[in-house]
Amino acid sequence: MTTFDAGSVTLEKVRDYVWEIPQSGEMRVPARVLASERLLEEIKQDKTLQQLQNTTHLPGIQKYAVCMPDGHQGYGFPVGGVAALDAENGCISPGAVGYDINCGVRMMKTNLIYADLRGREEELVDKLFANIPSGLGGGGVYEGAMADVEAILERGMDWALEQDFAVEDDLVHCEDEGRRPEADAAAVSKEAKDRGKNQVGSLGSGNHFLEVQRVTDIYRSDVAADFGLSEDQIVVLIHCGSRGLGHQVCTDYLREIEQTHQGLLNRLPDKELAAAPAGSHLAEEYYRAMCAAINFAWVNRQLIMHRTRRVFEQVFDTPWEEMGMDLLYDVAHNIAKREVHDIDGTDREVFVHRKGATRAFPAGHPQVPRVYRDVGQPIIIPGSMGAGSYVLRGGEHSLGETFGSTAHGAGRLMSRTQAKQEYWGEDVMDDLREQDHVYVKAQSGATVAEEAPGVYKDVDEVVRVSDALGIGDRVARTFPVCNIKG
């Protein structure tokens, strides 16, 4: 097959798993989809391809807009989308980052094995659920004054270290060491700060979760050893972002940009792609506010991890240090960052927008933490409650193919509304416990229904394509033991 008919558009095959919508009309560059034909059949069911095509209209876009294998329809910009926009003559788009700024994942290792948990799953899931705030609204591990929020926004994980919520090793194993120095709390509205003040250290709702997992498969034993992973090992995965604060930052700047840069907005095919020209006051302000929300999200996940360590200490009556509860890595998947990339043989500074896409820098890249620089950046790709998750490492072709990016998860197949019509939460929990020995606890059955395994694409296929393209190499696979949700 050399073409793929997706209804409104026809994709041309560039090579295995690389499909292109050729540049035409007002498109500034082509659009590329990285997927198998099986995944394309799912991707074409919603507006993903139209949104990807719309993205190519953004000023300053370089090479091509890219959709990862887990792509699906989002707000203006598809989830699973990556676009590099010139940092001098291009623009920055809040919609291309998303409302949950620095939604991301972190994995914490332990030296426990699956047998250590058998028979204690219910005790562990109950204690985790009781001690880690989740669900809509307020309530966090830490509720401080406005000055604390501003310190978190500007200093990120450095603040957590000073407050004894982190150890030095946690910062070393976090993307950017858990701090964007460009962050400016003054660029974040009081309304956003008020929303975040009592949410530091909370999962929130939707697809966010904390999951205790066991390592079931090792694919690259040398890399797994460098990551500290082995078969049957217990690990903990935390998936959440910047909560209401990040949402408010996105809302605030979208409104301002729509009003101030109406001329640019009128030239775009979708107002949800509203963007501020690079170098403009709003572009600079949004970038500083976004970086502050990024810092907030890193602290949010850190405090959840801190509380998780305490729960494990209670359940297993052992200090967390003796259980080897060290951070493997924390990586964002809703973010825009100033990065330098090779564009047609010339190094160029660009805003790389990754929305539902994970940074995937290969071995040797200077921005990979020194502890992993010889093997490549860890990548954490969560799947569904019934399908497991993956640890990858940055592939050698990622910089050339995807501006150093890969997928961020399985990708939704079904809307939340449809999911609640198809599934009953209590039945999903019963089936997972009885058939797969997975213990789930949530604030409501509706949340579980929205996140049922059948709602998602096949994460195995998503990761297979990433591995085959050399943008993210499979290292290990994990499977759930306990899961808590909002």
C-alpha positions, 0 to 999 in steps of 0.5 A, spaced: 500 500 500 502 506 497 497 511 499 491 510 505 484 513 504 482 517 510 476 520 507 477 527 507 485 526 506 489 521 502 496 519 506 502 518 502 506 512 504 514 515 505 516 508 508 514 503 513 510 507 519 511 514 516 505 517 512 504 524 509 499 529 507 503 533 502 503 540 502 497 544 499 493 550 499 495 554 505 499 549 508 506 551 510 509 544 511 507 537 510 504 533 515 506 526 517 503 521 521 507 515 524 503 509 525 501 502 522 495 501 518 491 498 524 493 505 528 491 509 522 484 506 521 483 508 528 486 515 528 482 517 522 475 516 526 475 523 529 478 529 527 485 528 528 488 528 521 484 535 520 487 538 526 494 536 524 493 539 517 491 545 521 497 545 525 501 546 518 498 553 518 502 556 524 507 561 522 514 559 523 513 551 523 519 547 521 519 541 516 513 538 518 507 537 523 507 530 526 502 525 529 505 520 534 502 513 533 497 514 539 494 520 536 487 522 537 483 528 537 484 534 542 483 541 543 485 545 536 492 541 536 491 533 536 493 529 542 500 526 540 502 532 536 509 535 535 510 541 532 517 546 532 515 553 531 521 558 529 523 561 536 524 568 532 520 568 526 514 563 528 509 563 534 507 559 540 500 556 541 497 555 548 492 550 545 498 546 542 501 545 549 494 544 552 490 545 558 494 541 563 501 544 562 506 539 564 501 533 565 507 527 565 509 521 568 514 519 573 516 512 575 519 510 582 523 504 583 523 499 589 527 493 591 520 489 592 518 483 588 511 481 586 511 476 591 512 481 597 505 484 595 501 478 594 495 478 599 497 485 601 494 488 595 487 491 598 491 494 604 496 497 600 490 500 595 486 502 601 492 506 604 494 509 598 487 512 596 486 514 603 493 518 603 493 521 596 488 526 595 484 525 588 478 527 585 475 534 582 477 540 586 481 542 592 485 538 597 493 536 597 498 534 600 501 541 602 496 547 603 501 553 604 500 561 603 500 564 597 508 565 598 509 558 598 505 557 591 509 563 588 516 559 590 513 553 587 512 556 581 519 559 580 523 554 583 520 548 582 523 541 585 528 546 589 523 548 593 521 541 594 528 539 596 528 545 601 522 543 604 524 536 605 519 533 600 525 531 596 532 528 596 537 530 591 537 524 587 530 526 586 532 532 582 537 528 578 532 524 575 527 529 573 527 532 566 530 539 567 532 537 574 525 539 576 526 546 574 525 551 568 529 557 570 525 562 565 519 561 570 515 567 573 510 567 578 508 574 576 506 572 569 501 567 573 494 570 575 491 570 582 486 566 580 490 561 577 494 561 584 488 561 588 486 554 584 493 551 585 494 553 592 490 547 596 492 542 590 499 541 591 500 534 591 494 531 588 492 527 582 486 530 580 481 526 576 480 524 569 485 519 566 490 521 572 492 515 576 497 512 581 499 505 579 503 500 583 506 495 577 510 489 577 515 489 571 513 483 567 518 483 561 525 486 559 527 487 552 534 490 552 537 487 559 543 492 558 539 498 558 534 495 563 540 494 568 542 501 567 535 504 569 535 499 575 529 495 572 529 487 573 523 482 572 518 481 577 520 488 580 515 492 583 515 500 581 510 505 582 507 510 576 504 517 577 501 520 572 498 527 573 499 535 571 498 542 574 491 541 576 487 547 576 493 552 576 495 550 569 488 550 566 487 557 568 494 559 565 492 556 559 485 559 559 488 566 561 493 566 555 488 564 550 483 569 551 488 575 551 492 572 545 485 571 541 483 579 543 490 581 542 493 577 536 486 577 532 490 578 525 494 572 526 488 568 529 484 570 522 489 567 518 488 560 522 483 555 520 481 554 527 481 559 533 483 554 538 490 554 535 490 561 537 498 563 537 502 569 539 508 571 535 515 570 537 518 576 541 511 579 542 509 581 549 504 575 550 509 570 547 514 572 552 509 572 558 505 566 556 512 562 556 514 564 563 507 563 565 507 556 562 514 554 565 511 556 572 506 551 571 511 546 569 515 547 575 508 546 579 506 540 576 513 537 578 512 539 585 505 536 585 508 529 582 514 530 587 509 531 593 505 525 591 511 520 591 513 523 598 506 521 600 507 514 597 514 513 600 510 514 607 504 509 605 509 504 603 513 505 610 507 504 614 504 497 610 511 494 609 514 497 616 521 499 613 524 505 611 523 507 604 530 508 603 531 500 605 526 499 600 530 502 594 524 507 593 528 511 588 526 515 582 527 512 575 525 518 571 520 524 571 518 526 564 513 531 561 508 530 555 504 537 555 509 542 554 513 547 549 520 548 550 526 552 547 530 547 543 535 547 538 534 542 532 538 541 526 533 544 520 535 542 513 543 542 516 542 549 520 541 549 527 535 553 529 532 555 535 525 553 535 519 552 540 518 544 540 510 543 542 509 536 545 502 535 546 501 528 548 508 527 546 514 525 550 521 528 549 525 522 547 532 524 546 538 519 544 544 517 548 549 522 548 544 528 547 547 533 552 540 534 555 539 527 557 541 527 565 548 525 566 546 518 569 543 516 563 547 519 557 550 513 555 544 509 554 539 515 552 533 518 556 528 514 559 521 514 557 515 512 560 508 510 556 502 509 561 497 504 558 490 502 560 489 499 567 488 492 563 494 492 558 500 495 562 505 500 561 512 501 558 519 504 559 523 506 553 529 509 552 530 515 546 531 512 540 537 514 535 532 516 530 528 521 534 531 527 533 531 527 525 524 524 525 520 527 531 524 533 534 526 528 539 519 525 541 515 519 541 508 517 544 505 518 551 500 513 552 495 508 548 491 514 546 483 514 547 479 510 542 472 512 545 470 519 548 468 519 556 461 520 554 461 514 550 465 510 555 460 511 560 454 508 556 458 502 554 461 500 561 459 500 568 465 502 573 463 497 578 463 491 573 470 494 570 473 493 577 470 487 579 473 484 572 480 487 573 480 484 580 478 477 578 481 476 571 487 480 572 488 481 580 488 488 579 486 492 585 482 499 583 480 504 588 476 510 585 472 516 587 466 514 583 464 508 578 464 513 573 471 515 573 473 507 572 468 507 566 471 513 563 478 509 563 476 502 562 481 498 558 477 498 552 477 505 551 484 505 549 488 503 543 493 497 543 499 500 547 503 494 545 502 496 537 503 504 539 510 502 542 511 497 537 511 502 532 515 507 536 521 501 537 520 500 529 522 507 527 527 508 532 524 514 536 523 510 542 526 503 544 522 498 548 526 497 554 521 494 559 514 492 560 510 493 566 503 490 569 498 493 574 497 491 581 494 496 584 491 503 581 488 509 585 484 514 581 480 521 582 
